[in-house]
Amino acid sequence: MAYDGDHFIASGANSDEDFNLFYRFDAIGEFVDRLDQPVHDNWGMRDLAWDGANLYGGVGEWIVKMQRQGNEVSRISSPVIPARGLAVSPDGDYWITGESQPILRLSEEGEELRSYASQLNIYGLAWHPADPDGRPLWIFSADGPTGLHVGKMDTSSGDIQSVLHLEGEQGDRPGGIELTTKWNDSVWGLAVVIQNPEGDRVEVYDVGGNLSWLAIDPADAVIQPNSAREFTVTISSEGLQGGEYIADILIEHNALEGELRIPVQIEVEPVLAGVEPEYPANFSLDGVFPNPSNGSANIRFTLPVTRQVRLHVFDSLGRMVTELVNRQMEAGYHNEIFDATLLSAGIYVVRLRSGNETFIQKFALIK
């Protein structure tokens, strides 16, 4: 399973028909379409990986590099048949494993660079380039008390650390795994496929904030008594969705009290293409940003003339959870902040109504 910035992509055997399929879903889990896989076998591609430009999959004796739409770009022979777990690191190397197999690191050309012993029953691999513990290779395996174990490996030593055991249902077993900031760029999202005879599903978890917008130089230094040292803090909103981003800069030292904590918070406005006219031409709901979110979100809408507006949020059962607007508003571009920090994770519906016009958009809240 992979996430390409727009779609979750899951692989399926297609009931052993003449061609296997990719199934694409949008960010909140709505089915979009099916795409043919370029190589066929009884199971289809197992784990998938996305490097920001291309899709990768292991099938039979091959590791296949593809375009976003599933068209083959190239392939290399796989020493593991089939490659049940697959990840691609930023240097272009492949990380693969199979049932009761070691984890292998391969060059882009397929040369074996290193082998790591593993006792885990691995189904999926993913790469976390910003793992705070320096363990970038994440693993989804059928181990532990629930049979749904997430761990991560130090690629210098091969040591594997347990992260969490997911709660499951009767008949659950692991599938693919993905780590991405493209689903919600304020956090690192862990997405896993859970296979079940009653129906497979994708679950997404927040496994830590995305701090790519914040940099400190130098990261450490020695400061002599009665002296000072300058540190440069760089904050960049490039590539971020609209929304609120929060972090703490923690300065640890050996002086009295031992640490200093500096909170940092930025508010990013979504970038709209073109130049906005003084008044919009139509009444419209322009979007919810970020979506998904792990807290507050911005709801943007436009009014061509002054009119009565009602803006509500409902849960998945149709119950109203909050009324954000119920008043007359002036013509123009509007933004209302939806504070969802006290709500449970799930899918919510934003409804904007004025006169006989209504707009609805789904909103995903993760915790």
Buried (B, 14 or more C-beta within 10 A) or exposed (E): BBBBEEBBBBBBBBEEEEEBBBBBBEBBEEEEEEBBBBBBBEBBBBBBBBBEEBBBBBBBBBBBBBEBEBEEEEBBEBBBBBBBBBBBBEEEBBBBBBEEBBBBBBEEEEEEEEBBEBEBBBBBBBBBEEBEEEBBBBBBBBBBEBBBBBBBBBBEEBEBEEBBBBEBEEEBBBBBBBBBBBBBBBBBBBBBBBBBEEEBBBEBBBBBBBBBBBEEEEEEEEEEEEEEEEEEEEEEBEEBBBBBBEBEEEEEEEEEEEEEEEEBEBEBEBEEEEEEEEEBEEBBBBBBBBBBBBBBBBBBBBBEEEBEBBBBBBBEEEEEBBEBBEEEBEBBBBEBEBEBEEBEBBBBBBBBBBEEEEBEBBBBBBE
